[in-house]
Amino acid sequence: LIAGDDVIQVPILWEKKGDNATINCRHTKDGSYYQMYWYRQLPGEAMKQIVFTTVNTKPDFEPDFRDERFVATKPDVHSGTFTVKNLVPEDKGLYFCAV
């Protein structure tokens, strides 16, 4: 990530326990930035990578996030989504995307 203004992540509020939460991310860089990374930072902890995605390939989840509750999509070069299904209180934290 060269400058934060190249990546746009719409803020999302904490949803209710049991709900699904989807975060959308897009960037304005050129097409050579086809990859997207998602990170999570829990209160009092360091940031951890969740998943690496590229267009039209299976997301590469880190071992701690290889669970059906976590879903990442990368439909095109400039956008992606990350979803946490069936939220539990332990999911509370900051989520970031990067290219």
Protein Blocks (a to p, Z undefined) as FASTA:
>chain_A
ZZlklpccdddddddehiacddddddfbdfklmbccdddddehiacddfbdcdehiacdd
dfklmcfkbccddfbfkbccdddehiafklgccddddZZ
